[in-house]
Amino acid sequence: MHAPESLIVIQRFTEAHLEGVAALYNDPAVCRQVLQMPFQSVEAWRKRLVQDNERRLQLVALHAGEVVGNIGLEQYLRVRQSHIGGLGMAVSASWQGQGVGSKLLAAALEVADNWMNLRRVELTVYADNEAAHALYRKFGFEIEGRLRDYGVRDGAFVDALSMARLRVSA
C-alpha cells in the first residue's frame, strides 16, 4: 500500500517525464496489459510528445515526482468524427487499485467533456483485465463488443473489449 491518493498529482506530460513514462511502459507487468511494444526507448516517447497538438491530451500521474501513471486522449481528426476521442492509459503495477487510474480518467474526461466537447470517448481493453473494466464502468463506459484475437500477449492471441462512454447532452 502506498501513500494516499491525495498525494498523487496530475500534470501535462512534458520532456521532464520522458524517462518515467518509458520506464512505466517498459515494466513487463504494465506492458502486457497495453498494446505497446516492450523495450521502447525514451526517444520513441519523445517523438510521441513532439506530435502534441490541441486535439491530443497527454497527462501523467506523479507521486513525489515519480511517474506512476499515464493517460492519453486524442480527438479524431475526421470532420464527421470530431465528436469522438480515443483513450489509452497505464498505471504502474505497484499503484494499481489505489486511485491513480481514477484520478487520471477523471482529469481526461473533464477535458473531454468541458473543453473538447466530445460526445463519445472510446477505448479497447483486454477482455481478461477485470480491474480495468471495473474502473471504466465506474466512469460510465459500457462494453460495445468483443474483438477476437485483437492482440498478441505472451505469445498468444488475446481478445479485447471495445468500450465507450456517451456523454448525454444537458
MDTraj code that builds the backbone (N, CA, C; nanometers):
import mdtraj as md
import numpy as np

residues = "MET HIS ALA PRO GLU SER LEU ILE VAL ILE GLN ARG PHE THR GLU ALA HIS LEU GLU GLY VAL ALA ALA LEU TYR ASN ASP PRO ALA VAL CYS ARG GLN VAL LEU GLN MET PRO PHE GLN SER VAL GLU ALA TRP ARG LYS ARG LEU VAL GLN ASP ASN GLU ARG ARG LEU GLN LEU VAL ALA LEU HIS ALA GLY GLU VAL VAL GLY ASN ILE GLY LEU GLU GLN TYR LEU ARG VAL ARG GLN SER HIS ILE GLY GLY LEU GLY MET ALA VAL SER ALA SER TRP GLN GLY GLN GLY VAL GLY SER LYS LEU LEU ALA ALA ALA LEU GLU VAL ALA ASP ASN TRP MET ASN LEU ARG ARG VAL GLU LEU THR VAL TYR ALA ASP ASN GLU ALA ALA HIS ALA LEU TYR ARG LYS PHE GLY PHE GLU ILE GLU GLY ARG LEU ARG ASP TYR GLY VAL ARG ASP GLY ALA PHE VAL ASP ALA LEU SER MET ALA ARG LEU ARG VAL SER ALA".split()
xyz = np.array([
    [0.0846, -0.1185, 0.0000],
    [0.0000, 0.0000, 0.0000],
    [0.0885, 0.1239, 0.0000],
    [0.0520, 0.2170, -0.0846],
    [0.1279, 0.3410, -0.0975],
    [0.0599, 0.4539, -0.0212],
    [0.1182, 0.5718, -0.0383],
    [0.0643, 0.6924, 0.0239],
    [-0.0767, 0.7193, -0.0283],
    [-0.1530, 0.7997, 0.0419],
    [-0.2903, 0.8282, -0.0003],
    [-0.2970, 0.8886, -0.1399],
    [-0.4103, 0.8637, -0.2037],
    [-0.4375, 0.9150, -0.3380],
    [-0.4211, 1.0663, -0.3443],
    [-0.4440, 1.1350, -0.2325],
    [-0.4335, 1.2816, -0.2310],
    [-0.2913, 1.3291, -0.2613],
    [-0.1930, 1.2409, -0.2482],
    [-0.0551, 1.2783, -0.2780],
    [-0.0195, 1.2560, -0.4251],
    [-0.1161, 1.2148, -0.5058],
    [-0.0963, 1.1957, -0.6488],
    [-0.1278, 1.3276, -0.7192],
    [-0.0359, 1.3723, -0.8026],
    [-0.0506, 1.4968, -0.8761],
    [-0.0642, 1.4640, -1.0246],
    [-0.1620, 1.5267, -1.0902],
    [-0.1814, 1.5081, -1.2336],
    [-0.1225, 1.6290, -1.3053],
    [-0.0364, 1.6028, -1.4035],
    [0.0261, 1.7099, -1.4813],
    [0.0239, 1.6736, -1.6292],
    [0.0438, 1.7742, -1.7122],
    [0.0613, 1.7511, -1.8550],
    [0.1947, 1.6778, -1.8747],
    [0.1971, 1.5805, -1.9626],
    [0.3171, 1.5044, -1.9965],
    [0.4135, 1.5976, -2.0711],
    [0.5346, 1.6132, -2.0163],
    [0.6361, 1.7005, -2.0762],
    [0.7684, 1.6254, -2.0876],
    [0.8671, 1.6932, -2.1430],
    [1.0025, 1.6367, -2.1550],
    [1.0545, 1.5852, -2.0203],
    [1.0187, 1.6528, -1.9144],
    [1.0672, 1.6143, -1.7813],
    [1.0199, 1.4752, -1.7407],
    [0.9131, 1.4262, -1.8036],
    [0.8550, 1.2972, -1.7658],
    [0.8938, 1.1824, -1.8585],
    [0.9739, 1.2100, -1.9605],
    [1.0028, 1.1089, -2.0625],
    [1.0597, 0.9798, -2.0058],
    [1.1610, 0.9909, -1.9210],
    [1.2226, 0.8692, -1.8665],
    [1.1242, 0.7909, -1.7810],
    [1.0430, 0.8611, -1.7042],
    [0.9447, 0.7936, -1.6198],
    [0.8368, 0.7237, -1.6997],
    [0.7900, 0.7861, -1.8087],
    [0.6876, 0.7237, -1.8924],
    [0.7454, 0.6023, -1.9642],
    [0.8673, 0.6148, -2.0159],
    [0.9315, 0.4995, -2.0805],
    [0.9464, 0.3844, -1.9813],
    [0.9881, 0.4149, -1.8599],
    [1.0038, 0.3105, -1.7573],
    [0.8687, 0.2478, -1.7224],
    [0.7631, 0.3284, -1.7152],
    [0.6297, 0.2774, -1.6857],
    [0.5889, 0.1723, -1.7879],
    [0.5981, 0.2048, -1.9151],
    [0.5538, 0.1129, -2.0194],
    [0.6515, -0.0015, -2.0433],
    [0.7759, 0.0125, -1.9983],
    [0.8730, -0.0962, -2.0120],
    [0.8654, -0.1959, -1.8968],
    [0.7867, -0.1658, -1.7948],
    [0.7637, -0.2620, -1.6872],
    [0.6842, -0.3784, -1.7463],
    [0.7356, -0.5012, -1.7391],
    [0.6658, -0.6147, -1.8006],
    [0.5210, -0.6308, -1.7536],
    [0.4927, -0.6023, -1.6275],
    [0.3558, -0.6154, -1.5763],
    [0.2623, -0.5133, -1.6398],
    [0.3131, -0.3962, -1.6746],
    [0.2327, -0.2936, -1.7406],
    [0.2251, -0.3229, -1.8899],
    [0.3385, -0.3518, -1.9503],
    [0.3460, -0.3735, -2.0944],
    [0.2522, -0.4847, -2.1412],
    [0.2355, -0.5870, -2.0603],
    [0.1500, -0.6991, -2.1031],
    [0.0015, -0.6637, -2.1012],
    [-0.0365, -0.5500, -2.0422],
    [-0.1772, -0.5093, -2.0368],
    [-0.2113, -0.3975, -2.1355],
    [-0.1130, -0.3481, -2.2088],
    [-0.1364, -0.2423, -2.3070],
    [-0.0843, -0.2902, -2.4424],
    [-0.1104, -0.2153, -2.5451],
    [-0.0683, -0.2566, -2.6793],
    [0.0673, -0.1993, -2.7205],
    [0.1444, -0.1499, -2.6255],
    [0.2785, -0.1000, -2.6550],
    [0.3765, -0.2171, -2.6651],
    [0.4809, -0.1976, -2.7432],
    [0.5878, -0.2967, -2.7513],
    [0.6810, -0.2780, -2.6314],
    [0.7427, -0.3867, -2.5844],
    [0.8392, -0.3728, -2.4743],
    [0.9691, -0.3079, -2.5227],
    [1.0471, -0.2634, -2.4274],
    [1.1810, -0.2085, -2.4522],
    [1.1797, -0.0851, -2.5419],
    [1.0799, -0.0004, -2.5265],
    [1.0780, 0.1233, -2.6044],
    [1.1728, 0.2245, -2.5430],
    [1.2365, 0.2982, -2.6298],
    [1.3351, 0.3969, -2.5851],
    [1.2685, 0.5261, -2.5395],
    [1.3444, 0.6033, -2.4670],
    [1.2993, 0.7370, -2.4288],
    [1.2769, 0.8186, -2.5558],
    [1.3625, 0.7968, -2.6557],
    [1.3493, 0.8706, -2.7826],
    [1.2166, 0.8413, -2.8517],
    [1.1686, 0.7169, -2.8446],
    [1.0386, 0.6829, -2.9042],
    [0.9273, 0.7633, -2.8367],
    [0.9351, 0.7772, -2.7056],
    [0.8342, 0.8559, -2.6336],
    [0.8500, 1.0046, -2.6630],
    [0.9735, 1.0503, -2.6845],
    [0.9962, 1.1907, -2.7197],
    [0.9267, 1.2225, -2.8527],
    [0.9350, 1.1324, -2.9491],
    [0.8695, 1.1533, -3.0789],
    [0.7188, 1.1649, -3.0622],
    [0.6604, 1.0855, -2.9732],
    [0.5164, 1.0958, -2.9481],
    [0.4814, 1.2289, -2.8845],
    [0.5677, 1.2758, -2.7984],
    [0.5454, 1.4033, -2.7309],
    [0.5505, 1.5184, -2.8312],
    [0.6389, 1.5100, -2.9294],
    [0.6523, 1.6136, -3.0315],
    [0.5247, 1.6247, -3.1149],
    [0.4514, 1.5154, -3.1283],
    [0.3277, 1.5145, -3.2067],
    [0.2130, 1.5853, -3.1337],
    [0.2417, 1.6415, -3.0191],
    [0.1390, 1.7044, -2.9365],
    [0.0681, 1.8172, -3.0125],
    [-0.0635, 1.8244, -2.9986],
    [-0.1428, 1.9325, -3.0549],
    [-0.2685, 1.9463, -2.9689],
    [-0.3526, 2.0440, -3.0001],
    [-0.4670, 2.0693, -2.9121],
    [-0.5733, 1.9607, -2.9198],
    [-0.5660, 1.8712, -3.0150],
    [-0.6588, 1.7573, -3.0219],
    [-0.6079, 1.6389, -2.9404],
    [-0.4952, 1.6571, -2.8768],
    [-0.4328, 1.5471, -2.8028],
    [-0.3986, 1.5921, -2.6618],
    [-0.4513, 1.5209, -2.5659],
    [-0.4221, 1.5482, -2.4252],
    [-0.3365, 1.4334, -2.3730],
    [-0.2216, 1.4664, -2.3154],
    [-0.1335, 1.3654, -2.2581],
    [-0.1006, 1.4072, -2.1152],
    [-0.1393, 1.3230, -2.0210],
    [-0.1194, 1.3534, -1.8796],
    [-0.0374, 1.2445, -1.8117],
    [0.0248, 1.2807, -1.7025],
    [0.0934, 1.1844, -1.6168],
    [0.0422, 1.1996, -1.4743],
    [0.0470, 1.0905, -1.4008],
    [0.0207, 1.0921, -1.2566],
    [0.1564, 1.0797, -1.1890],
    [0.1810, 1.1672, -1.0931],
    [0.3099, 1.1696, -1.0235],
    [0.2904, 1.1496, -0.8743],
    [0.3829, 1.0756, -0.8157],
    [0.3927, 1.0672, -0.6705],
    [0.5365, 1.1010, -0.6342],
    [0.5553, 1.2070, -0.5583],
    [0.6884, 1.2534, -0.5187],
    [0.7783, 1.2683, -0.6416],
    [0.7200, 1.3179, -0.7529],
    [0.7962, 1.3411, -0.8753],
    [0.8149, 1.2200, -0.9644],
    [0.7735, 1.1033, -0.9182],
    [0.7890, 0.9802, -0.9961],
    [0.6616, 0.9525, -1.0756],
    [0.6778, 0.9173, -1.2042],
    [0.5637, 0.8839, -1.2884],
    [0.5060, 0.7502, -1.2429],
    [0.3774, 0.7516, -1.2053],
    [0.3100, 0.6283, -1.1632],
    [0.1908, 0.5962, -1.2533],
    [0.1651, 0.6833, -1.3517],
    [0.0569, 0.6584, -1.4460],
    [0.0612, 0.7545, -1.5621],
    [-0.0078, 0.7181, -1.6686],
    [-0.0121, 0.7988, -1.7901],
    [-0.1460, 0.7768, -1.8584],
    [-0.1995, 0.8820, -1.9185],
    [-0.3226, 0.8700, -1.9968],
    [-0.3107, 0.9613, -2.1185],
    [-0.3662, 0.9135, -2.2278],
    [-0.3711, 0.9932, -2.3493],
    [-0.5132, 0.9936, -2.4030],
    [-0.5569, 1.1078, -2.4491],
    [-0.6886, 1.1248, -2.5106],
    [-0.6667, 1.1998, -2.6400],
    [-0.7163, 1.1436, -2.7494],
    [-0.6988, 1.2088, -2.8786],
    [-0.8316, 1.2212, -2.9501],
    [-0.8648, 1.3442, -2.9858],
    [-0.9863, 1.3718, -3.0618],
    [-0.9622, 1.3284, -3.2061],
    [-1.0592, 1.2597, -3.2643],
    [-1.0457, 1.2124, -3.4007],
    [-1.0394, 1.3296, -3.4977],
    [-0.9610, 1.3151, -3.6035],
    [-0.9388, 1.4227, -3.6994],
    [-1.0496, 1.4354, -3.8034],
    [-1.1128, 1.3260, -3.8389],
    [-1.2142, 1.3311, -3.9430],
    [-1.3297, 1.4199, -3.8983],
    [-1.3751, 1.5067, -3.9857],
    [-1.4784, 1.6042, -3.9526],
    [-1.6027, 1.5368, -3.8959],
    [-1.6457, 1.4286, -3.9581],
    [-1.7689, 1.3631, -3.9149],
    [-1.7500, 1.2790, -3.7893],
    [-1.6266, 1.2717, -3.7398],
    [-1.5996, 1.2008, -3.6145],
    [-1.5320, 1.2909, -3.5123],
    [-1.5392, 1.4200, -3.5326],
    [-1.4700, 1.5121, -3.4417],
    [-1.5328, 1.5169, -3.3027],
    [-1.6469, 1.4520, -3.2855],
    [-1.7120, 1.4438, -3.1544],
    [-1.6632, 1.3225, -3.0744],
    [-1.5641, 1.2491, -3.1298],
    [-1.5151, 1.1247, -3.0687],
    [-1.3691, 1.1402, -3.0287],
    [-1.3352, 1.0804, -2.9160],
    [-1.1963, 1.0741, -2.8734],
    [-1.1603, 0.9310, -2.8354],
    [-1.0370, 0.8957, -2.8610],
    [-0.9846, 0.7650, -2.8217],
    [-0.8960, 0.7802, -2.6994],
    [-0.9037, 0.6826, -2.6105],
    [-0.8362, 0.6899, -2.4813],
    [-0.7437, 0.5699, -2.4625],
    [-0.6271, 0.5939, -2.4035],
    [-0.5351, 0.4866, -2.3651],
    [-0.4670, 0.5254, -2.2362],
    [-0.4445, 0.4277, -2.1490],
    [-0.3810, 0.4614, -2.0223],
    [-0.3057, 0.3434, -1.9633],
    [-0.2187, 0.3736, -1.8686],
    [-0.1457, 0.2714, -1.7939],
    [-0.1150, 0.3261, -1.6550],
    [-0.1158, 0.2348, -1.5589],
    [-0.0808, 0.2684, -1.4204],
    [0.0250, 0.1688, -1.3748],
    [0.1241, 0.2183, -1.3050],
    [0.2300, 0.1331, -1.2507],
    [0.1688, 0.0176, -1.1729],
    [0.2240, -0.1012, -1.1927],
    [0.1693, -0.2207, -1.1273],
    [0.1595, -0.2031, -0.9762],
    [0.2567, -0.1380, -0.9164],
    [0.2555, -0.1218, -0.7708],
    [0.1555, -0.0161, -0.7233],
    [0.0969, 0.0586, -0.8147],
    [-0.0005, 0.1614, -0.7792],
    [-0.1423, 0.1265, -0.8231],
    [-0.1602, 0.0157, -0.8886],
    [-0.2942, -0.0219, -0.9343],
    [-0.3858, -0.0479, -0.8154],
    [-0.5111, -0.0087, -0.8303],
    [-0.6091, -0.0274, -0.7243],
    [-0.6027, 0.0753, -0.6131],
    [-0.5277, 0.1834, -0.6354],
    [-0.5108, 0.2836, -0.5305],
    [-0.5556, 0.4239, -0.5726],
    [-0.6394, 0.4301, -0.6759],
    [-0.6986, 0.5576, -0.7141],
    [-0.6263, 0.6352, -0.8219],
    [-0.5109, 0.5883, -0.8657],
    [-0.4353, 0.6606, -0.9683],
    [-0.5128, 0.6624, -1.1000],
    [-0.5637, 0.5474, -1.1406],
    [-0.6420, 0.5396, -1.2642],
    [-0.7648, 0.6281, -1.2579],
    [-0.8302, 0.6321, -1.1441],
    [-0.9481, 0.7178, -1.1279],
    [-0.9127, 0.8648, -1.1435],
    [-0.8014, 0.9060, -1.0843],
    [-0.7609, 1.0464, -1.0954],
    [-0.7260, 1.0822, -1.2391],
    [-0.6545, 0.9935, -1.3088],
    [-0.6188, 1.0181, -1.4480],
    [-0.7440, 1.0253, -1.5361],
    [-0.8311, 0.9273, -1.5185],
    [-0.9519, 0.9205, -1.6009],
    [-1.0430, 1.0403, -1.5750],
    [-1.0576, 1.0794, -1.4494],
    [-1.1406, 1.1954, -1.4163],
    [-1.0849, 1.3212, -1.4827],
    [-0.9542, 1.3385, -1.4793],
    [-0.8922, 1.4570, -1.5394],
    [-0.9122, 1.4577, -1.6910],
    [-0.8913, 1.3432, -1.7550],
    [-0.9060, 1.3353, -1.9007],
    [-1.0511, 1.3564, -1.9425],
    [-1.1448, 1.2989, -1.8698],
    [-1.2856, 1.3128, -1.9066],
    [-1.3379, 1.4537, -1.8803],
    [-1.2819, 1.5219, -1.7812],
    [-1.3203, 1.6601, -1.7566],
    [-1.2828, 1.7455, -1.8780],
    [-1.1649, 1.7225, -1.9334],
    [-1.1225, 1.7950, -2.0533],
    [-1.2076, 1.7525, -2.1730],
    [-1.2324, 1.6217, -2.1865],
    [-1.3138, 1.5717, -2.2976],
    [-1.4520, 1.6364, -2.2978],
    [-1.5135, 1.6458, -2.1810],
    [-1.6498, 1.6982, -2.1695],
    [-1.6569, 1.8501, -2.1789],
    [-1.5686, 1.9178, -2.1088],
    [-1.5837, 2.0616, -2.0889],
    [-1.4927, 2.1498, -2.1729],
    [-1.3972, 2.0900, -2.2421],
    [-1.3053, 2.1688, -2.3236],
    [-1.3031, 2.1222, -2.4690],
    [-1.3140, 1.9911, -2.4899],
    [-1.3116, 1.9374, -2.6258],
    [-1.4532, 1.9115, -2.6784],
    [-1.5514, 1.9153, -2.5893],
    [-1.6914, 1.8913, -2.6228],
    [-1.7113, 1.7565, -2.6917],
    [-1.6417, 1.6548, -2.6435],
    [-1.6562, 1.5216, -2.7020],
    [-1.7850, 1.4572, -2.6524],
    [-1.8579, 1.3987, -2.7413],
    [-1.9802, 1.3262, -2.7049],
    [-1.9481, 1.1811, -2.6732],
    [-1.8485, 1.1262, -2.7415],
    [-1.8137, 0.9849, -2.7287],
    [-1.6642, 0.9713, -2.7005],
    [-1.6317, 0.8925, -2.6001],
    [-1.4929, 0.8568, -2.5723],
    [-1.4874, 0.7047, -2.5745],
    [-1.3934, 0.6513, -2.6516],
    [-1.3860, 0.5059, -2.6668],
    [-1.2464, 0.4535, -2.6376],
    [-1.2405, 0.3245, -2.6096],
    [-1.1144, 0.2595, -2.5770],
    [-1.1264, 0.1105, -2.6047],
    [-1.0123, 0.0441, -2.6063],
    [-1.0101, -0.1014, -2.6077],
    [-0.9315, -0.1470, -2.4860],
    [-0.9708, -0.2599, -2.4323],
    [-0.9069, -0.3145, -2.3125],
    [-0.9098, -0.4661, -2.3235],
    [-0.8049, -0.5303, -2.2804],
    [-0.8024, -0.6759, -2.2869],
    [-0.9212, -0.7339, -2.2117],
    [-0.9800, -0.8368, -2.2685],
    [-1.1028, -0.8962, -2.2149],
    [-1.0839, -0.9529, -2.0746],
    [-0.9616, -0.9914, -2.0385],
    [-0.9387, -1.0505, -1.9065],
    [-0.8922, -0.9496, -1.8011],
    [-0.8898, -0.8217, -1.8334],
    [-0.8431, -0.7196, -1.7397],
    [-0.9623, -0.6652, -1.6594],
    [-1.0092, -0.7463, -1.5662],
    [-1.1292, -0.7141, -1.4884],
    [-1.1158, -0.5843, -1.4083],
    [-0.9984, -0.5583, -1.3557],
    [-0.9805, -0.4358, -1.2773],
    [-1.0015, -0.3126, -1.3656],
    [-0.9491, -0.3158, -1.4863],
    [-0.9679, -0.2032, -1.5786],
    [-1.1142, -0.1906, -1.6186],
    [-1.1815, -0.3036, -1.6443],
    [-1.3245, -0.2984, -1.6795],
    [-1.4025, -0.2270, -1.5692],
    [-1.3741, -0.2628, -1.4460],
    [-1.4455, -0.2028, -1.3324],
    [-1.4197, -0.0523, -1.3256],
    [-1.2962, -0.0118, -1.3475],
    [-1.2632, 0.1309, -1.3466],
    [-1.3416, 0.2033, -1.4557],
    [-1.3399, 0.1501, -1.5746],
    [-1.4090, 0.2167, -1.6857],
    [-1.5601, 0.2208, -1.6628],
    [-1.6157, 0.1138, -1.6119],
    [-1.7607, 0.1128, -1.5826],
    [-1.7953, 0.2202, -1.4799],
    [-1.7084, 0.2385, -1.3814],
    [-1.7295, 0.3404, -1.2782],
    [-1.7444, 0.4797, -1.3389],
    [-1.6818, 0.5007, -1.4555],
    [-1.6876, 0.6299, -1.5234],
    [-1.7871, 0.6307, -1.6389],
    [-1.8759, 0.5327, -1.6436],
    [-1.9829, 0.5328, -1.7416],
    [-1.9545, 0.4635, -1.8734],
    [-1.8409, 0.3967, -1.8844],
    [-1.8107, 0.3230, -2.0072],
    [-1.8914, 0.1937, -2.0100],
    [-1.9340, 0.1557, -2.1286],
    [-2.0083, 0.0316, -2.1485],
    [-1.9396, -0.0513, -2.2553],
    [-1.9505, -0.1818, -2.2412],
    [-1.8948, -0.2727, -2.3410],
    [-1.9829, -0.2689, -2.4650],
    [-1.9200, -0.2477, -2.5791],
    [-1.9937, -0.2443, -2.7054],
    [-1.9666, -0.3685, -2.7907],
    [-1.8588, -0.4371, -2.7628],
    [-1.8307, -0.5560, -2.8421],
    [-1.7015, -0.6230, -2.8013],
    [-1.6850, -0.7439, -2.8491],
    [-1.5650, -0.8237, -2.8232],
    [-1.4849, -0.8313, -2.9521],
    [-1.3581, -0.7993, -2.9434],
    [-1.2674, -0.8036, -3.0577],
    [-1.1805, -0.9284, -3.0432],
    [-1.2109, -1.0291, -3.1221],
    [-1.1437, -1.1583, -3.1079],
    [-1.0020, -1.1527, -3.1643],
    [-0.9094, -1.2190, -3.0931],
    [-0.7682, -1.2235, -3.1330],
    [-0.7147, -1.0839, -3.1658],
    [-0.7454, -0.9877, -3.0833],
    [-0.7154, -0.8473, -3.1071],
    [-0.5670, -0.8141, -3.0928],
    [-0.5015, -0.8795, -2.9981],
    [-0.3606, -0.8502, -2.9741],
    [-0.2849, -0.9764, -2.9415],
    [-0.1535, -0.9630, -2.9403],
    [-0.0665, -1.0740, -2.9017],
    [-0.0059, -1.0392, -2.7672],
    [-0.0178, -1.1321, -2.6738],
    [0.0398, -1.1140, -2.5406],
    [0.0982, -1.2462, -2.4975],
    [0.2208, -1.2447, -2.4534],
    [0.2887, -1.3665, -2.4072],
    [0.2826, -1.4770, -2.5123],
    [0.2924, -1.4384, -2.6394],
    [0.2958, -1.5349, -2.7484],
    [0.1615, -1.5922, -2.7896],
    [0.0519, -1.5417, -2.7335],
    [-0.0809, -1.5943, -2.7670],
    [-0.1730, -1.4796, -2.8077],
    [-0.2678, -1.5109, -2.8953],
    [-0.3686, -1.4122, -2.9319],
    [-0.4675, -1.3956, -2.8171],
    [-0.5045, -1.2711, -2.7904],
    [-0.5995, -1.2432, -2.6830],
    [-0.7089, -1.1500, -2.7330],
    [-0.8264, -1.1668, -2.6752],
    [-0.9411, -1.0838, -2.7096],
    [-0.9350, -0.9515, -2.6336],
    [-1.0010, -0.8539, -2.6901],
    [-1.0172, -0.7248, -2.6239],
    [-1.1648, -0.6867, -2.6294],
    [-1.2016, -0.5958, -2.5432],
    [-1.3365, -0.5425, -2.5438],
    [-1.3316, -0.3992, -2.5951],
    [-1.4293, -0.3645, -2.6754],
    [-1.4479, -0.2273, -2.7182],
    [-1.5441, -0.1650, -2.6184],
    [-1.5022, -0.0555, -2.5568],
    [-1.5853, 0.0130, -2.4592],
    [-1.5975, 0.1591, -2.4992],
    [-1.7104, 0.2188, -2.4660],
    [-1.7306, 0.3608, -2.4953],
    [-1.8195, 0.4234, -2.3883],
    [-1.8041, 0.5525, -2.3772],
    [-1.8852, 0.6337, -2.2869],
    [-1.9477, 0.7443, -2.3703],
    [-2.0796, 0.7514, -2.3692],
    [-2.1504, 0.8576, -2.4392],
    [-2.1937, 0.9620, -2.3388],
    [-2.1602, 1.0860, -2.3657],
    [-2.1996, 1.1961, -2.2780],
    [-2.3387, 1.2420, -2.3225],
    [-2.4283, 1.2427, -2.2299],
    [-2.5651, 1.2856, -2.2598],
    [-2.5685, 1.4386, -2.2566],
    [-2.6239, 1.4980, -2.3584],
    [-2.6343, 1.6444, -2.3642],
    [-2.7283, 1.6947, -2.2565],
    [-2.6927, 1.8084, -2.2013],
    [-2.7751, 1.8674, -2.0942],
    [-2.9013, 1.9277, -2.1483],
])
top = md.Topology()
chain = top.add_chain()
for i, resn in enumerate(residues, 1):
    res = top.add_residue(resn, chain, resSeq=i)
    for name in ("N", "CA", "C"):
        top.add_atom(name, md.element.get_by_symbol(name[0]), res)
traj = md.Trajectory(xyz[None], top)
